[in-house]
Every structure is written in C-alpha cells, then in structure tokens.
Amino acid sequence: MTQLKTVVDPFGEVNVYPANGGRVRVVATILMEPHKEGAQTGIALDGSGSMAKLYGVEDGSRVLSNIFGGPKKLHNDITPVAQQLCAYLARKIDSDGGTTCVYWAVGPGGGQIEVVGDLTADQAEQHVFGPPRDFGTGTQLLPAVKYFVERFKDAPWGFYVFVTDGELHDLDAVKDYSSRLAKEVSAGRRNPLKFVLIGVGTDVNEAQMVELDDLDSGVDVDLWDHKLAAEMRVLQEIFAEVVDKNSRVSDHGRILDPNGRVVKDYSDTGLPAFLEFEMPAGSNYFTLDVNGQRINQALSDHGTVPPIAVAPAPVRPPAPPMREVQAPPPPPPPLPAAKAPPPKQAAPTIPTALPADVGADDDLWRGIDLEFNKEGAKSEENETPDVQLEEQK
C-alpha cells in the first residue's frame, strides 16, 4: 500500500493498493470536519530535550561573546503550531468548547506529563506555548496516550493530537497498547477515538510514524494517523481518516479513467466522503467529476496529470451597432387657426441591443430597464402636440 503525500483538493488522503492484472485499488477520502456529539479533544506537545530549540530556548552554546551580541536568539516555532491546532479543535470540534493541553515526554526518562489546562479558542490564540518546566531525558509517548484515554473514557468520541520533533523511545509499547485498545473499541467496550501524530522540524523519524499509522491490530479500527507540519495544506487534514462512510458530499459524482471512461458512478447513491474503486491497468491518474468540475489526482507522488481545461465564458452573438438617437426637434410656433396642424413625426427607434464592444460593463448595462413607457401627452387646441416616443418592444 502507498499513501500518497501529494494530493489535491478536495481529497484528504489517497491510498493506492496493487490489484490483479496490473490494476490498482484506490481508497480516498474527501476532507470534512467531523461533527460528533459529545466530542472531547486534546493536544500534547513534546517536552523532550531535543525540542529546546523549537521552543526558542538557548542550547547553552556560546559561539559569540557578549561584545558581539552574545548567543543567537532562537525563535519559538511551537507556539504558532499549538495556538492554531488548539484553537481550531476548541472552536470547531470539542463539545465543551475547550481543548485539553499537556506537555509529554518531560522529566526523568521523558515519561511524565505536565498539564497546561483546558483552553478555549480565544485563550489558545493568546497563550504562549513556551518550554515545559522540566525537559525530558527521553521521548515516551505511551503516558500521554493513556492520559487522554483514561481521563475521557466516558466521552462518546475522542480526538487527540501529539506534536513531536524526533524519535519515539517506546514505539513497541505504544503499538501493543494501541492494538489492545483497538480491539476494545471494535468489541464495543470502549467508545471510538482517534490519535494523530504531527511531526515538526527536520529530524522527525517519519518511518516510525508510518509504522504506527499502518498498525495492523487485527480488527477494522484505525486508531492512528500521521502528518508532517511542513506538508500540511490546511488544518482539516488532521481529519483525513475521520470519515463517516455513510456521509454524502454531493448528490452526484463519477470517477473517470484517463480515457474519460466511467470507472464508478455515484449518481444513484450520491458521492460519499469515503471512496473506494479500481483503476484499469496502466492508469497514472483518476478524475473526480462532480458538480460540473473535474479534478485530476495522480496515482503516485511522482506522477503527472494533464491540466484541467477551464471552460471559456459564453460568447454572446455580436449585436448590431447602436444607431444614434437624435433629440426631438423643438415644437414649431403656433399656426393660424385656419390651417390644420402638420402630421405627427415618427418616433425615433430605440435600439434593443447594446454594441458588441460594451466590454466589462455589459452585465451592468443589461441590468437596466431600457423599456420606455408610453405616456400620452395632452395638447391644447390649435397647438402642435409634443413629439412622443413609441413604446419599444
């Protein structure tokens, strides 16, 4: 199985599996924010010693003396990440409107938890996520996982994010605990929950993250997902695997192969947020046809897809040139009573179409009512009536 790193909107995750005869099976999700009643959320920040620079803490080295400005001042890269994640979860997902924040991997051996508290979205956006009180000497993830599982064991659904910069020192223990937890969820003895690892910095051991993400617990419960902060397009990507297979995102939709042939048609059932289909042998991309749009998604991270042609704006047929409308002449002086008044002059013609070169203001002009209403004018006896404009249709 290959989980693609390069996906296009609106997909959250695209996984490609080999199938018989050179075909490939595709399992993809469409990004959606989950709305689950009673949801509890949490975010755990790695507090191990290797995180010091990311928290903006001086590492103790003094390359330059004070007369040259002293040691280099570091930037806190964790605060903006934590602020956005915590505020997003509190505002959008958490049923209580507050996300629980902790530091993990702190203290001796990196096996302790330091609780920050439950932060609302507004509080999270103002909070400075500085370093923990005691940097850990190891990176133990399991205590943080257990903290959320046990504290919110009665929550109908739990969603917990773990931010780290490096390598886990207790990966096997986390995998063993997660397998047992997945079996309990599958058996209905525990409520559903989801864990997401987010890697920050350049030293992340993504191979470990993938190993945990692809954990085979023997049941159809997928507890773990992982993301790299540098590759995330939108925060909603943390929900790439949190998809209700019964949810529908559109009334109609189709999957097409590179030749435009229909691979799967959802016209009868509606387009689900969870997609599963097979592509013919030799296909290097598939096309999602939905709501008048076509989105091409490559089937490999190095694959290329043809650009989507943008349909040109409809062209109106050229309108005949506008004829100049002359202002009506002034009424002639009164004639002697013995003479009959001259016949009425024909009203000039008002064109019904605008010229073809009206340009960008075309729609603005077409919104103006150009129809003149005929208004009968009364004339005094022995006086020539005013010229009238006939109603144009």
N, C-alpha and C positions, 0 to 999 in steps of 0.2 A: 504494500500500500504506500502511496505517495501523497502526503499532504502538501498542497501547493502553497508556496509563500507569496506568489504573485497572483492575486485575484482582483477582479474588477467589481465595481459597484453594480448591482446591489448584493453581491454574494458575500457571505461571512466566512465560509470555509468551503473548500473544494478538495475532495479526496478522490484519488484515481486508483483503481484496482485492476490488475490484469484479469482477463476473461478468456474463454476458449476461442480458438480460431483467430487470435490476434485482436479480438475486440477488447474494449475496456469498459469497466463498470464505474460509473460516476456517482458519488454521493455528495451532494452540495446542499448548503443552507443559504437562505436569504435572511439578511440581518433584520432582526426585530427586537424591540425592547420587551422583555418578559413582564407580564403583569400578573403577579401571583398574590393572592390574598394571604396576609399574614407573613410576608417575606421578611427575613432578617438578613442583614448584610454586615460584613466586616472587612477590614483591610489590615494586613500585618506587614510591617516594614522590617527588613533585615537589619539587625543591630550588631552584626559581627564586625570584628576589627577591620576587615577588608573594605567596609563601607565608609570608612572615615573620610576619605577624600570626597566621596559623593555627597556627604553631609556638609562639606565645606570646612572640615576640621584639618588643621595643620598636622602633617605627619611627623613633626619633630625635627626634620632635617633643616640645616641652616647653611644653604649654599652661599647666601649673601649676608654680610653683616648689616647691622642697623644703619650704618652710614650710607649704604647703598639701597636702602629701602626695606631691609630685612627679608624674611622668607616670603615667598609668593603667597598671596591671599587666594584661597580657593573658593569656588562657587558652590552653593548648596543646590545640587541637582535633584534632590529627593523631594524638597518642598513643593515645587510645581506639579510633580507627578502625583504626590499624595493628595494635594489640595483638589486637583481635578477628579481623581478617582473617588475620593471620599465624598465630595460634594455631589457628584453625579449619582452615586449609589443612594445617598441620603435623600436626594430630591426626587429621584425617579423610581427607585425600587423598594426601599425599605418602608415597611408598613407603619413604623413609628416615626419616620422622618429623621432618624438618627443612625449613623453608621458607627459601629464599634471599631476603634483604632487601637492597635497594640504594636509594640516592638517585639520581635522574636530573635532568637539566637543571641541573647545577651547573657552576661555573667560568666562564671567559670564553666568552661566547656561549651558555652553557647547553647545551653539547654533551658534557659529561663525566659519568662515573659514579663514585659513591662507594659502595663496598661496605660494608655493615654486617656481614654474615655469615649463616651458616645457623643459624636459631633453632628450637629445639624449641618445642612448645606452651607448656610451663612457662616457658621463657626469654622467649618473646614476651610472655606475660602480665605479666612483671615488668620488661620493658625500657621505658625512657623514650625515645620516638622524638622526640628534640629536633631542632633545626635541623642542616643539614649544615655541614661546616667552612667551605664557601665557596659562598654563594648564587650561583646562575647569573644571568647578564645576559640570558638568553633561555630559551625553552622548546622544547628539541629532544627529541622523543620517539624518533626512529629509533635513536640509540645504545643506549637501554635495550632496545628490541625486539631489536636484533642481539645484545646481550649474552646474553639468555636463549636465543635461537635457537642461537647458536654454542656456548655453554657446555654446553647439554643436547641437542646434535644427535643423540646416540645414545639418548636417552630414548624409550621406547615411546610416551609421551604427555606433553605439557607443558601446564601451565595457569598463566598469568601475569597478574597484576592490576597496573594502573597507576593511581595516585591523582593527580589534578590539580585545580587550582582555576580554571584560566583557559583561555587560547587557545594552541593549538599553532602554532609558527612554522615547522614543516616538514611540514605536513599532506600536501602533494603528494608529498614524498619517501617518507613513510610509506605512502601509498596505492600508489605504484609498487612499493615493496619488497614490500608485502603481496600484491599481485596476482601477482608472480613467485613468492612463497613458496607461495601457494595452488595454483598450477599444479604446483609440485614435489610438494606433498602429494598432489594429485589423481593425479599420474603414478606415485606410489609411491616417489619418490626421497627424500622426507622423511617422517618419522613425523608423525602428527597432533598438532596443538597448538591452543590457544585463548587469545585475548587478551581481557581485559575492562578497559575504561576506567571508572573511578568518579570522578564529579565531586563535589567538596566546596566549600562556600562558596556565595556568592551571585553570583559573577562568572563562573561556568562558561559557556563557549561550547558550549552543547548542540548547536547546529546543526552544528558541526564533528564532534562525537561521533556524531551521527546519520549524517553523510556517511561517516564511516569504518565505522560499523556496517553501513550499506547498500551497502558497496563491492561492485561487480559485477566480479569477476575473470575472468568467462567460464567458470568451472568451478563444480561443485557442492561447493565447500568454503567454509564461512563462518568466517573467522578471527576477526572482531571482534564484540564486543557492548559495550553501554554501560549504565551505571546512574547514577542520581543518589543520593548517600548519603542525602539528606533524604527520599527517597521509598521507600527500601527497607524492606520489612516484616520480612524475615528474611535471614540471610546466604546461605541456599541460593539466593537469587535470582541470585547470580553464575553459577549453573549453568543458568539458564533456557534457554540454547541448547545446552547439553551434554546431548543426549538421544540415547540409542540407540533408533533406530526399531524395533528388534526387541524391546525390553523391554516387559513387560506389568505393569501395576499392579493389575489385578483380572481375575477370570475372566469377569465380565460387565459390560456397560455399554451405555448408549444415549445418543444425542443427540436432543433433542426441540425442536420449534419452539414459538413462543409459544402455539399452539393445542393443544399436547400430542401432536402427530403425530410419529412416529418419522422422524428425518432420516437417522440412521445407527445400525445395530445391530451391536454387537461381541460378541453372545452366543456366536457360533461361534469367534471368534478370540481373545477376551479383550481387555480395554481396554488400548490401548497408551499409552505416555507421550507419544507424538507423535500428535496428532490432526489430521486434515485432512478437511473436509467442506464442503458448500454449504448455505446457508440460503435459504429462499424469499424472494421479493421482499417488502419491507415489514417484515421481521423486525427488531426492535430489540434482541433478546437471544436467547440459546440456553440450553438447560438440559442439564446433565450429570446423568444418572440412573445412580447407581452405589451398590451396597451398601445399598440402601434409603434413600439420601439423594438429594435433588435440589438442585443448585447452579445458580443463575442467573447468567449472565455477560452484561453489556451488550455491544453491538457498537460502541459509541462511548464516548468518555470523558465525554460529557455525557448519555448515555442513562440511563434509569431502568429498574429491573426490579421486578416485584412481590415482596414479601417471601415467604420460604418459610414456609408454614404448618407449625407444629410439631404433630405428631400428639399428641392427648391421651393421657394414660396410661389403660390399660384400666380400666374401671369394673367392679367386682365386683357381682353382684346382692346386694341387701340380705339380710342374714342375719336369721333370726328372733331376737327378743330372748332373751337368756340368762335361763333360769329359775333362780331362787335355789335353791342346793343346801343343804338342811338337814342339819346334822350328825346322825349316827345317835344315837338315844337311848341312854342307858346301859343295860346289861343289867339285867333285873329280878332281885330277890333269888331265891335257890333256892326251888323249890316242893317241897311234900311229895312223897315218892316215889310215892305212890298216884296222883297226878294227872299226866296227860300234859302235856308241855311245849306251850306255845302255838305256833301256826304261825309260820313264819318271816315276817318282814316283807319286803315287796318292796323291792328296792334302788332308791334314788332315781336318776332319769335324769340322765346327764351329757350336756350338750348337745354336739353335734358341730360347731357353727358359732359363730364369735365375733360379737358385735354389730357392726352396721354402723358404729358410731362409734368403733371402736378407734383409728382415726387413724394417725399416723405409725408407731406400733409394731406395725402389723398384720403386716408381714412377720416381725418378730422373734417375735411370738407364734405365728405359723403354723409357725415352725421348731421348736417344742417339741412333743414327742410327748405327745399328750393321751390316748393309749390306755392304759387301766388293765388290768393282767394279773390274772386271777382267781387268787386264792391260797386254796386250801382250808384252812379252819381246823378243827382238831380240838377236840371238846368232851368234857369229862368226863361220865361217866354221871350222870344226874339233874341236869345243868347246862345252862342255856339257851345255845346257841351264839351267838357274836357275829354281829351283822348283817354281811352280806357285800355287796360291790359287784360286781354282774354285769359281765362284760366288755361294753363298748360297742363297736359297730362302726358 
